[in-house]
Amino acid sequence: MEASSASVPSAPEPAARPRRAGYRRLPVQQRREQLIAVALELFAHRAPEEVGLDDVAQAAGASRPLVYRYFAGGKQQLYEAALRSAAEELTGRFVVPLAGTPTQQLSAVLESYFAFVAEHGTGYSALLRGGSVVETARTSAIVDDVRRAALKRTLRHLGVRQAGPRLTLLVRSWIAVVEGASLSWLDEGREVPVDELREWLVDQFVAMAAATSLHDPQTAEVLAGLLALEGADSPRTARLRAALGGPAE
């Protein structure tokens, strides 16, 4: 009997090893930036101590060893890199627009600031409250850098090249008020409309400046300059004049 001419089916090739879902080969810098962006997104909704490297790896579609390859210091190094990235973004929002009166410009900066707070709510709260298990002297220094940048930009906005101790204390105190109001706004479920909160904070600055001007000629000069630039028809001008003890007109 002749052998059958029918071809014998070849053995199936081994199945390819499945890749982790969402994995893509990225250039080194792009992958590092992706991991930081993913970590920021996680920190925005969960306290830092509740986010692990496995969470970051899964969200990034990467492996834990890959995360360690970019951040050999582990979670602490990744957290500091994410915090530094967020600090740079927040500092970048301190840019004062060219249009508008001084208080309108200040209000515009606060609008950008609160947009950041709303986007990074939980992470923002954990950052400013402190006490996190991942908080270190380096992370605190990053936060202090943001505050120094806010101080510098505010003084520049006021047209002050060299601030005296009382004017510096005024601006630093007002920055603390903004931070406290932001945390309270988040804690209370963002019930106060952000536009209302923003305008209240601008009025807070004016009121604090008026109180400081009673004890400091430099602050009095700055506040008088604000009054001149606001314009006679501005609703805030009347409040400024009242705060200075003059006629509302």
Accessible surface in RSA format (square Angstrom, percent):
REM  Atomic radii and reference values for relative SASA: ProtOr
REM  Chains: A
REM  Algorithm: Lee & Richards
REM  Probe-radius: 1.40
REM  Slices: 20
REM RES _ NUM      All-atoms   Total-Side   Main-Chain    Non-polar    All polar
REM                ABS   REL    ABS   REL    ABS   REL    ABS   REL    ABS   REL
RES MET A   1   240.16 124.4 148.90  98.5  91.27 217.3 123.64 105.1 116.52 154.4
RES GLU A   2   162.12  93.1 140.47 106.3  21.65  51.6  59.76 115.6 102.36  83.6
RES ALA A   3    98.75  90.8  65.63 101.3  33.12  75.4  76.40 107.6  22.35  59.2
RES SER A   4    95.32  80.5  59.75  79.7  35.57  81.9  55.00 117.1  40.32  56.5
RES SER A   5   119.46 100.9  81.37 108.6  38.09  87.8  55.45 118.1  64.01  89.7
RES ALA A   6    76.00  69.9  52.71  81.3  23.30  53.0  63.80  89.8  12.21  32.3
RES SER A   7   105.97  89.5  78.34 104.5  27.63  63.6  52.34 111.5  53.63  75.1
RES VAL A   8   133.67  88.0 110.44 100.0  23.23  56.0 112.06  97.4  21.61  58.6
RES PRO A   9   123.78  90.2  97.93  89.3  25.85  94.0 110.03  90.8  13.76  85.5
RES SER A  10   104.19  88.0  76.46 102.0  27.73  63.9  51.33 109.3  52.86  74.1
RES ALA A  11    88.09  81.0  62.63  96.7  25.46  57.9  68.22  96.1  19.87  52.6
RES PRO A  12   126.39  92.1 100.74  91.8  25.65  93.2 111.86  92.4  14.53  90.3
RES GLU A  13   155.24  89.1 132.69 100.4  22.56  53.7  49.36  95.5 105.88  86.4
RES PRO A  14   129.44  94.3 102.02  93.0  27.42  99.7 113.90  94.0  15.54  96.6
RES ALA A  15    99.89  91.8  64.38  99.3  35.52  80.8  73.57 103.6  26.33  69.7
RES ALA A  16    93.61  86.1  65.61 101.3  28.00  63.7  75.51 106.3  18.10  47.9
RES ARG A  17   218.36  91.7 193.85  98.8  24.51  58.4  74.63 102.0 143.73  87.1
RES PRO A  18   119.72  87.3  95.17  86.8  24.55  89.2 105.49  87.1  14.23  88.5
RES ARG A  19   165.41  69.4 137.44  70.1  27.97  66.6  55.68  76.1 109.72  66.5
RES ARG A  20   123.24  51.7 103.09  52.6  20.15  48.0  37.70  51.5  85.54  51.8
RES ALA A  21    90.51  83.2  69.41 107.1  21.10  48.0  79.20 111.5  11.31  30.0
RES GLY A  22    66.43  81.9   0.00   N/A  66.43  81.9  40.82 112.0  25.61  57.4
RES TYR A  23    63.25  29.5  47.52  27.0  15.73  40.9  26.73  20.1  36.52  45.0
RES ARG A  24   148.64  62.4 144.57  73.7   4.07   9.7  62.94  86.0  85.69  51.9
RES ARG A  25   186.27  78.2 158.32  80.7  27.95  66.5  62.77  85.8 123.50  74.8
RES LEU A  26    29.50  16.4   8.38   6.0  21.11  53.1  10.60   7.4  18.89  50.8
RES PRO A  27    88.37  64.4  74.97  68.3  13.40  48.7  87.61  72.3   0.75   4.7
RES VAL A  28   108.30  71.3 104.33  94.5   3.97   9.6 104.33  90.7   3.97  10.8
RES GLN A  29   103.81  58.0 101.81  74.4   2.00   4.8  53.50 113.9  50.31  38.2
RES GLN A  30    86.69  48.5  83.58  61.1   3.11   7.4  27.95  59.5  58.74  44.6
RES ARG A  31     6.01   2.5   6.01   3.1   0.00   0.0   0.39   0.5   5.62   3.4
RES ARG A  32    77.50  32.5  77.50  39.5   0.00   0.0  16.98  23.2  60.52  36.7
RES GLU A  33    94.02  54.0  88.89  67.3   5.12  12.2  32.48  62.8  61.54  50.2
RES GLN A  34    51.53  28.8  45.09  33.0   6.44  15.3  29.42  62.6  22.11  16.8
RES LEU A  35     0.00   0.0   0.00   0.0   0.00   0.0   0.00   0.0   0.00   0.0
RES ILE A  36    16.57   9.4  16.57  12.3   0.00   0.0  16.57  11.9   0.00   0.0
RES ALA A  37    57.69  53.0  49.05  75.7   8.64  19.7  52.06  73.3   5.63  14.9
RES VAL A  38    24.78  16.3  21.91  19.8   2.87   6.9  24.75  21.5   0.03   0.1
RES ALA A  39     0.00   0.0   0.00   0.0   0.00   0.0   0.00   0.0   0.00   0.0
RES LEU A  40    25.81  14.4  25.25  18.1   0.56   1.4  25.25  17.7   0.56   1.5
RES GLU A  41   101.58  58.3  99.41  75.2   2.17   5.2  43.07  83.3  58.51  47.8
RES LEU A  42    31.38  17.5  30.16  21.6   1.22   3.1  31.38  22.0   0.00   0.0
RES PHE A  43    12.30   6.2  12.30   7.6   0.00   0.0  12.30   7.5   0.00   0.0
RES ALA A  44     5.16   4.7   1.69   2.6   3.46   7.9   2.80   3.9   2.35   6.2
RES HIS A  45   115.37  63.1  96.51  67.1  18.86  48.2  65.21  67.2  50.16  58.4
RES ARG A  46    84.05  35.3  82.04  41.8   2.01   4.8  37.97  51.9  46.08  27.9
RES ALA A  47    21.77  20.0  20.63  31.8   1.14   2.6  20.63  29.1   1.14   3.0
RES PRO A  48     2.10   1.5   2.10   1.9   0.00   0.0   2.10   1.7   0.00   0.0
RES GLU A  49    78.39  45.0  54.43  41.2  23.96  57.0  22.78  44.1  55.61  45.4
RES GLU A  50   105.30  60.5  86.94  65.8  18.36  43.7  36.00  69.6  69.30  56.6
RES VAL A  51     1.98   1.3   1.14   1.0   0.84   2.0   1.76   1.5   0.22   0.6
RES GLY A  52    27.62  34.1   0.00   N/A  27.62  34.1  25.58  70.2   2.04   4.6
RES LEU A  53     8.47   4.7   4.79   3.4   3.68   9.2   4.79   3.4   3.68   9.9
RES ASP A  54    83.97  58.8  79.62  79.2   4.35  10.3  33.09  77.9  50.88  50.7
RES ASP A  55    46.16  32.3  41.78  41.6   4.38  10.4   4.98  11.7  41.18  41.1
RES VAL A  56     1.92   1.3   1.92   1.7   0.00   0.0   1.92   1.7   0.00   0.0
RES ALA A  57     3.80   3.5   3.80   5.9   0.00   0.0   3.80   5.4   0.00   0.0
RES GLN A  58   140.53  78.6 125.71  91.9  14.82  35.3  36.77  78.3 103.76  78.7
RES ALA A  59    60.24  55.4  21.40  33.0  38.85  88.4  32.85  46.3  27.40  72.6
RES ALA A  60     4.97   4.6   0.00   0.0   4.97  11.3   2.36   3.3   2.61   6.9
RES GLY A  61     7.13   8.8   0.00   N/A   7.13   8.8   6.39  17.5   0.74   1.7
RES ALA A  62     0.10   0.1   0.00   0.0   0.10   0.2   0.10   0.1   0.00   0.0
RES SER A  63    35.34  29.9  34.40  45.9   0.93   2.2  23.08  49.2  12.25  17.2
RES ARG A  64   100.90  42.4  97.81  49.9   3.09   7.4  38.73  52.9  62.17  37.7
RES PRO A  65    96.70  70.5  86.12  78.5  10.59  38.5  91.41  75.5   5.30  32.9
RES LEU A  66    11.42   6.4  10.91   7.8   0.50   1.3  11.04   7.8   0.38   1.0
RES VAL A  67     0.09   0.1   0.09   0.1   0.00   0.0   0.09   0.1   0.00   0.0
RES TYR A  68    85.06  39.7  81.26  46.2   3.80   9.9  55.06  41.4  30.00  37.0
RES ARG A  69   180.32  75.7 145.69  74.3  34.63  82.5  62.19  85.0 118.13  71.6
RES TYR A  70    37.86  17.7  20.83  11.9  17.03  44.3  13.83  10.4  24.03  29.6
RES PHE A  71     0.10   0.0   0.00   0.0   0.10   0.3   0.00   0.0   0.10   0.3
RES ALA A  72    87.85  80.8  63.10  97.4  24.76  56.3  65.05  91.6  22.80  60.4
RES GLY A  73    51.48  63.5   0.00   N/A  51.48  63.5  31.89  87.5  19.59  43.9
RES GLY A  74     5.25   6.5   0.00   N/A   5.25   6.5   5.21  14.3   0.04   0.1
RES LYS A  75    51.42  25.1  46.74  28.7   4.68  11.1  35.31  31.8  16.11  17.2
RES GLN A  76    46.77  26.2  43.92  32.1   2.84   6.8  34.86  74.2  11.91   9.0
RES GLN A  77    69.61  38.9  66.08  48.3   3.53   8.4  26.72  56.9  42.89  32.5
RES LEU A  78     1.92   1.1   1.92   1.4   0.00   0.0   1.92   1.4   0.00   0.0
RES TYR A  79    13.02   6.1  13.00   7.4   0.02   0.1   6.23   4.7   6.79   8.4
RES GLU A  80    13.61   7.8  13.61  10.3   0.00   0.0   2.08   4.0  11.53   9.4
RES ALA A  81     8.27   7.6   4.44   6.9   3.83   8.7   5.54   7.8   2.73   7.2
RES ALA A  82     0.51   0.5   0.51   0.8   0.00   0.0   0.51   0.7   0.00   0.0
RES LEU A  83    11.04   6.1   8.18   5.8   2.86   7.2  10.76   7.6   0.27   0.7
RES ARG A  84   107.05  44.9 107.05  54.6   0.00   0.0  45.92  62.8  61.13  37.1
RES SER A  85    39.19  33.1  33.74  45.0   5.45  12.6  10.84  23.1  28.35  39.7
RES ALA A  86    10.50   9.7  10.01  15.4   0.49   1.1  10.30  14.5   0.20   0.5
RES ALA A  87    13.36  12.3   9.03  13.9   4.33   9.8  13.12  18.5   0.24   0.6
RES GLU A  88   117.10  67.2 104.25  78.9  12.85  30.6  45.11  87.3  71.99  58.8
RES GLU A  89    64.59  37.1  53.28  40.3  11.31  26.9  37.66  72.8  26.93  22.0
RES LEU A  90    10.93   6.1  10.93   7.8   0.00   0.0  10.93   7.7   0.00   0.0
RES THR A  91    29.73  21.1  29.73  30.1   0.00   0.0  24.00  32.2   5.73   8.7
RES GLY A  92    42.87  52.9   0.00   N/A  42.87  52.9  30.02  82.4  12.84  28.8
RES ARG A  93    55.63  23.4  47.23  24.1   8.40  20.0  21.76  29.7  33.87  20.5
RES PHE A  94    12.48   6.2  11.51   7.1   0.97   2.5  11.51   7.0   0.97   2.8
RES VAL A  95   103.28  68.0  89.81  81.3  13.47  32.5  93.10  80.9  10.17  27.6
RES VAL A  96    43.65  28.7  28.94  26.2  14.71  35.5  28.94  25.1  14.71  39.9
RES PRO A  97    51.04  37.2  39.09  35.6  11.95  43.4  49.91  41.2   1.14   7.1
RES LEU A  98   177.48  98.8 151.56 108.4  25.92  65.2 153.06 107.5  24.42  65.7
RES ALA A  99    82.72  76.1  66.70 102.9  16.02  36.4  75.85 106.8   6.88  18.2
RES GLY A 100    47.87  59.0   0.00   N/A  47.87  59.0  21.35  58.6  26.52  59.4
RES THR A 101    28.01  19.9  24.81  25.2   3.20   7.6  27.68  37.2   0.33   0.5
RES PRO A 102    13.42   9.8  12.36  11.3   1.06   3.9  12.85  10.6   0.57   3.5
RES THR A 103     4.18   3.0   3.67   3.7   0.51   1.2   3.77   5.1   0.41   0.6
RES GLN A 104   102.11  57.1  95.08  69.5   7.03  16.7  33.02  70.3  69.08  52.4
RES GLN A 105    25.85  14.5  25.53  18.7   0.32   0.8   0.32   0.7  25.53  19.4
RES LEU A 106    14.37   8.0  14.21  10.2   0.16   0.4  14.37  10.1   0.00   0.0
RES SER A 107    10.47   8.8  10.47  14.0   0.00   0.0   6.17  13.1   4.31   6.0
RES ALA A 108    35.90  33.0  26.65  41.1   9.24  21.0  29.54  41.6   6.35  16.8
RES VAL A 109    18.51  12.2  17.44  15.8   1.07   2.6  18.51  16.1   0.00   0.0
RES LEU A 110     6.76   3.8   6.76   4.8   0.00   0.0   6.76   4.8   0.00   0.0
RES GLU A 111    97.42  55.9  94.88  71.8   2.55   6.1  23.82  46.1  73.60  60.1
RES SER A 112    35.83  30.3  29.28  39.1   6.55  15.1  23.83  50.7  12.00  16.8
RES TYR A 113    18.48   8.6  18.48  10.5   0.00   0.0  14.58  11.0   3.90   4.8
RES PHE A 114     2.69   1.3   1.31   0.8   1.38   3.6   1.68   1.0   1.01   2.9
RES ALA A 115    51.67  47.5  38.10  58.8  13.57  30.9  46.89  66.0   4.78  12.6
RES PHE A 116     6.89   3.4   6.89   4.3   0.00   0.0   6.89   4.2   0.00   0.0
RES VAL A 117     0.00   0.0   0.00   0.0   0.00   0.0   0.00   0.0   0.00   0.0
RES ALA A 118    37.24  34.2  26.22  40.5  11.02  25.1  26.43  37.2  10.81  28.6
RES GLU A 119    97.56  56.0  79.24  59.9  18.32  43.6  41.03  79.4  56.53  46.2
RES HIS A 120    19.92  10.9  19.92  13.8   0.00   0.0  17.52  18.1   2.40   2.8
RES GLY A 121     6.90   8.5   0.00   N/A   6.90   8.5   4.83  13.3   2.07   4.6
RES THR A 122    57.88  41.2  49.95  50.6   7.93  18.9  28.56  38.4  29.31  44.3
RES GLY A 123    13.00  16.0   0.00   N/A  13.00  16.0   8.81  24.2   4.19   9.4
RES TYR A 124     6.22   2.9   2.52   1.4   3.70   9.6   5.47   4.1   0.75   0.9
RES SER A 125    18.42  15.6  18.42  24.6   0.00   0.0  14.09  30.0   4.33   6.1
RES ALA A 126    20.00  18.4   8.65  13.3  11.35  25.8  17.56  24.7   2.44   6.5
RES LEU A 127    41.00  22.8  30.21  21.6  10.79  27.1  31.85  22.4   9.16  24.6
RES LEU A 128    31.68  17.6   8.85   6.3  22.82  57.4   9.49   6.7  22.19  59.7
RES ARG A 129   126.51  53.1  90.04  45.9  36.47  86.8  52.13  71.2  74.38  45.1
RES GLY A 130    26.40  32.6   0.00   N/A  26.40  32.6  10.91  29.9  15.49  34.7
RES GLY A 131    73.73  90.9   0.00   N/A  73.73  90.9  41.08 112.7  32.65  73.1
RES SER A 132    14.80  12.5   4.10   5.5  10.70  24.6   6.47  13.8   8.33  11.7
RES VAL A 133   120.18  79.1  83.70  75.8  36.48  87.9  92.65  80.5  27.54  74.7
RES VAL A 134    10.28   6.8  10.26   9.3   0.02   0.1  10.28   8.9   0.00   0.0
RES GLU A 135    71.17  40.9  50.55  38.2  20.62  49.1  17.77  34.4  53.40  43.6
RES THR A 136    44.79  31.9  33.77  34.2  11.02  26.3  44.79  60.2   0.00   0.0
RES ALA A 137    88.34  81.2  67.67 104.4  20.67  47.0  75.89 106.9  12.45  33.0
RES ARG A 138   140.16  58.8 135.78  69.2   4.38  10.4  60.26  82.4  79.91  48.4
RES THR A 139     3.09   2.2   2.88   2.9   0.21   0.5   3.01   4.0   0.09   0.1
RES SER A 140    42.32  35.8  37.82  50.5   4.50  10.4  30.44  64.8  11.88  16.6
RES ALA A 141    46.94  43.2  42.87  66.2   4.07   9.3  46.20  65.1   0.74   2.0
RES ILE A 142    13.52   7.7  13.45  10.0   0.07   0.2  13.51   9.7   0.01   0.0
RES VAL A 143    15.06   9.9  13.90  12.6   1.16   2.8  15.06  13.1   0.00   0.0
RES ASP A 144    55.00  38.5  54.42  54.2   0.59   1.4   7.81  18.4  47.19  47.1
RES ASP A 145    74.72  52.3  68.72  68.4   6.00  14.2  25.20  59.3  49.53  49.4
RES VAL A 146    19.17  12.6  18.63  16.9   0.54   1.3  19.17  16.7   0.00   0.0
RES ARG A 147    76.71  32.2  75.30  38.4   1.41   3.3  28.63  39.1  48.09  29.1
RES ARG A 148   121.30  50.9 117.84  60.1   3.46   8.2  53.82  73.6  67.48  40.9
RES ALA A 149    21.10  19.4  14.55  22.4   6.56  14.9  20.31  28.6   0.79   2.1
RES ALA A 150    14.04  12.9  12.41  19.2   1.62   3.7  13.94  19.6   0.10   0.3
RES LEU A 151    18.30  10.2  18.30  13.1   0.00   0.0  18.30  12.8   0.00   0.0
RES LYS A 152   130.27  63.6 125.13  76.8   5.14  12.2  73.65  66.3  56.62  60.3
RES ARG A 153    63.59  26.7  62.49  31.9   1.10   2.6  13.93  19.0  49.66  30.1
RES THR A 154    14.19  10.1  10.91  11.1   3.28   7.8   3.87   5.2  10.32  15.6
RES LEU A 155    22.47  12.5  22.47  16.1   0.00   0.0  22.47  15.8   0.00   0.0
RES ARG A 156   143.87  60.4 129.69  66.1  14.17  33.7  65.75  89.9  78.11  47.3
RES HIS A 157    36.50  19.9  10.15   7.1  26.35  67.4  12.67  13.1  23.83  27.7
RES LEU A 158    23.39  13.0   3.10   2.2  20.29  51.0   5.72   4.0  17.66  47.5
RES GLY A 159    65.74  81.1   0.00   N/A  65.74  81.1  35.68  97.9  30.07  67.3
RES VAL A 160    18.63  12.3   7.04   6.4  11.59  27.9  10.19   8.9   8.44  22.9
RES ARG A 161   248.38 104.3 205.94 105.0  42.44 101.0  82.42 112.6 165.96 100.6
RES GLN A 162   156.80  87.7 140.71 102.8  16.08  38.3  46.48  98.9 110.32  83.7
RES ALA A 163    26.16  24.1   1.95   3.0  24.21  55.1   2.12   3.0  24.04  63.7
RES GLY A 164    22.84  28.2   0.00   N/A  22.84  28.2  22.00  60.4   0.84   1.9
RES PRO A 165   109.43  79.8  95.09  86.7  14.34  52.1 104.07  85.9   5.36  33.3
RES ARG A 166   125.08  52.5 122.77  62.6   2.32   5.5  22.36  30.6 102.73  62.3
RES LEU A 167     0.36   0.2   0.34   0.2   0.02   0.0   0.34   0.2   0.02   0.1
RES THR A 168    31.45  22.4  31.45  31.9   0.00   0.0  24.42  32.8   7.04  10.6
RES LEU A 169   116.35  64.8 114.38  81.8   1.96   4.9 116.15  81.6   0.19   0.5
RES LEU A 170     7.56   4.2   1.64   1.2   5.92  14.9   7.08   5.0   0.47   1.3
RES VAL A 171     0.00   0.0   0.00   0.0   0.00   0.0   0.00   0.0   0.00   0.0
RES ARG A 172   112.77  47.3 105.61  53.8   7.16  17.1  40.31  55.1  72.46  43.9
RES SER A 173    41.55  35.1  33.41  44.6   8.14  18.8  23.93  51.0  17.62  24.7
RES TRP A 174     9.53   3.8   9.53   4.6   0.00   0.0   9.53   5.1   0.00   0.0
RES ILE A 175    18.53  10.5  17.82  13.3   0.71   1.7  18.53  13.3   0.00   0.0
RES ALA A 176    59.82  55.0  49.25  76.0  10.57  24.1  52.23  73.5   7.60  20.1
RES VAL A 177    46.13  30.4  38.25  34.6   7.87  19.0  45.07  39.2   1.06   2.9
RES VAL A 178     8.31   5.5   8.31   7.5   0.00   0.0   8.31   7.2   0.00   0.0
RES GLU A 179    24.71  14.2  24.71  18.7   0.00   0.0   6.77  13.1  17.94  14.7
RES GLY A 180    37.51  46.3   0.00   N/A  37.51  46.3  31.67  86.9   5.84  13.1
RES ALA A 181    15.30  14.1   4.10   6.3  11.20  25.5  11.95  16.8   3.36   8.9
RES SER A 182     0.00   0.0   0.00   0.0   0.00   0.0   0.00   0.0   0.00   0.0
RES LEU A 183    26.14  14.6  26.14  18.7   0.00   0.0  26.14  18.4   0.00   0.0
RES SER A 184    57.69  48.7  52.89  70.6   4.79  11.0  29.13  62.0  28.56  40.0
RES TRP A 185    22.40   9.0  15.70   7.6   6.69  15.7  21.84  11.6   0.55   0.9
RES LEU A 186    27.62  15.4  10.77   7.7  16.85  42.4  11.03   7.7  16.59  44.6
RES ASP A 187    89.55  62.7  54.47  54.2  35.07  82.9  23.69  55.8  65.85  65.7
RES GLU A 188   107.95  62.0 100.46  76.0   7.49  17.8  32.76  63.4  75.19  61.4
RES GLY A 189    56.19  69.3   0.00   N/A  56.19  69.3  34.38  94.4  21.81  48.8
RES ARG A 190   104.75  44.0  87.63  44.7  17.12  40.8  30.65  41.9  74.10  44.9
RES GLU A 191   140.55  80.7 111.28  84.2  29.27  69.7  39.77  76.9 100.78  82.3
RES VAL A 192    65.27  43.0  62.55  56.6   2.72   6.6  64.57  56.1   0.70   1.9
RES PRO A 193    81.98  59.7  70.66  64.4  11.32  41.1  81.98  67.7   0.00   0.0
RES VAL A 194    53.40  35.1  48.79  44.2   4.60  11.1  48.79  42.4   4.60  12.5
RES ASP A 195    82.99  58.1  82.24  81.9   0.76   1.8  24.78  58.3  58.22  58.1
RES GLU A 196   107.00  61.4  97.38  73.7   9.61  22.9  41.41  80.1  65.59  53.6
RES LEU A 197    15.67   8.7  15.01  10.7   0.67   1.7  15.67  11.0   0.00   0.0
RES ARG A 198    29.78  12.5  29.78  15.2   0.00   0.0   0.00   0.0  29.78  18.0
RES GLU A 199    62.14  35.7  62.14  47.0   0.00   0.0  43.71  84.5  18.43  15.1
RES TRP A 200   118.71  47.6 113.97  55.2   4.75  11.1  97.12  51.8  21.59  35.0
RES LEU A 201     0.00   0.0   0.00   0.0   0.00   0.0   0.00   0.0   0.00   0.0
RES VAL A 202     0.07   0.0   0.07   0.1   0.00   0.0   0.07   0.1   0.00   0.0
RES ASP A 203    43.59  30.5  40.19  40.0   3.40   8.0  20.36  47.9  23.23  23.2
RES GLN A 204    51.51  28.8  50.47  36.9   1.05   2.5   1.13   2.4  50.38  38.2
RES PHE A 205     4.14   2.1   4.14   2.6   0.00   0.0   4.14   2.5   0.00   0.0
RES VAL A 206     5.95   3.9   5.95   5.4   0.00   0.0   5.95   5.2   0.00   0.0
RES ALA A 207    55.57  51.1  48.47  74.8   7.09  16.1  50.34  70.9   5.22  13.8
RES MET A 208    45.04  23.3  39.46  26.1   5.59  13.3  42.90  36.5   2.14   2.8
RES ALA A 209     3.44   3.2   3.44   5.3   0.00   0.0   3.44   4.8   0.00   0.0
RES ALA A 210     8.75   8.0   6.43   9.9   2.32   5.3   6.77   9.5   1.98   5.3
RES ALA A 211    56.42  51.9  51.24  79.1   5.18  11.8  54.71  77.0   1.71   4.5
RES THR A 212    27.00  19.2  21.90  22.2   5.10  12.2  13.60  18.3  13.41  20.3
RES SER A 213    16.58  14.0   5.02   6.7  11.56  26.6   1.00   2.1  15.58  21.8
RES LEU A 214   147.32  82.0 112.91  80.8  34.41  86.5 117.19  82.3  30.13  81.1
RES HIS A 215   135.69  74.2 112.23  78.0  23.46  60.0  76.89  79.2  58.80  68.4
RES ASP A 216    15.83  11.1  14.58  14.5   1.24   2.9   0.08   0.2  15.75  15.7
RES PRO A 217   112.10  81.7 101.65  92.7  10.44  38.0 107.68  88.9   4.41  27.4
RES GLN A 218    52.53  29.4  47.31  34.6   5.22  12.4  29.59  63.0  22.94  17.4
RES THR A 219     0.84   0.6   0.84   0.8   0.00   0.0   0.84   1.1   0.00   0.0
RES ALA A 220    35.79  32.9  32.35  49.9   3.43   7.8  32.77  46.1   3.02   8.0
RES GLU A 221   130.90  75.2 120.30  91.0  10.60  25.2  47.23  91.4  83.67  68.3
RES VAL A 222    23.23  15.3  15.99  14.5   7.24  17.5  21.65  18.8   1.58   4.3
RES LEU A 223     0.44   0.2   0.23   0.2   0.21   0.5   0.39   0.3   0.05   0.1
RES ALA A 224    52.75  48.5  47.31  73.0   5.43  12.4  47.73  67.2   5.02  13.3
RES GLY A 225    32.91  40.6   0.00   N/A  32.91  40.6  31.99  87.8   0.92   2.1
RES LEU A 226    12.26   6.8  11.38   8.1   0.88   2.2  11.38   8.0   0.88   2.4
RES LEU A 227    26.66  14.8  22.65  16.2   4.01  10.1  22.65  15.9   4.01  10.8
RES ALA A 228    82.52  75.9  48.29  74.5  34.23  77.9  59.70  84.1  22.82  60.4
RES LEU A 229   123.88  69.0 105.92  75.8  17.96  45.1 108.49  76.2  15.39  41.4
RES GLU A 230     6.84   3.9   1.31   1.0   5.53  13.2   0.00   0.0   6.84   5.6
RES GLY A 231    32.84  40.5   0.00   N/A  32.84  40.5  32.84  90.1   0.00   0.0
RES ALA A 232    90.59  83.3  58.94  91.0  31.65  72.0  61.62  86.8  28.97  76.7
RES ASP A 233   144.63 101.3 115.64 115.1  29.00  68.6  42.88 100.9 101.75 101.5
RES SER A 234    25.78  21.8  13.33  17.8  12.45  28.7  12.37  26.3  13.41  18.8
RES PRO A 235   106.73  77.8  92.17  84.0  14.56  52.9 103.69  85.6   3.04  18.9
RES ARG A 236    17.74   7.4  17.33   8.8   0.41   1.0   3.37   4.6  14.37   8.7
RES THR A 237     4.03   2.9   4.03   4.1   0.00   0.0   4.03   5.4   0.00   0.0
RES ALA A 238    39.01  35.9  36.98  57.1   2.03   4.6  37.55  52.9   1.46   3.9
RES ARG A 239   108.95  45.7 102.23  52.1   6.71  16.0  62.43  85.3  46.52  28.2
RES LEU A 240     0.00   0.0   0.00   0.0   0.00   0.0   0.00   0.0   0.00   0.0
RES ARG A 241    62.64  26.3  61.75  31.5   0.89   2.1   2.09   2.9  60.55  36.7
RES ALA A 242    64.31  59.1  44.43  68.6  19.89  45.2  48.07  67.7  16.25  43.0
RES ALA A 243    44.17  40.6  11.19  17.3  32.98  75.0  24.18  34.0  19.99  53.0
RES LEU A 244    68.32  38.0  34.79  24.9  33.53  84.3  39.10  27.5  29.22  78.6
RES GLY A 245    70.53  87.0   0.00   N/A  70.53  87.0  35.34  97.0  35.19  78.8
RES GLY A 246    33.55  41.4   0.00   N/A  33.55  41.4  22.64  62.1  10.91  24.4
RES PRO A 247    95.04  69.3  82.03  74.8  13.00  47.3  94.21  77.8   0.83   5.2
RES ALA A 248    54.44  50.1  45.37  70.0   9.07  20.6  45.37  63.9   9.07  24.0
RES GLU A 249   162.74  93.4  83.14  62.9  79.60 189.5  74.28 143.7  88.46  72.2
END  Absolute sums over single chains surface
CHAIN  1 A    14350.4      11321.0       3029.4       8351.4       5999.0
END  Absolute sums over all chains
TOTAL         14350.4      11321.0       3029.4       8351.4       5999.0
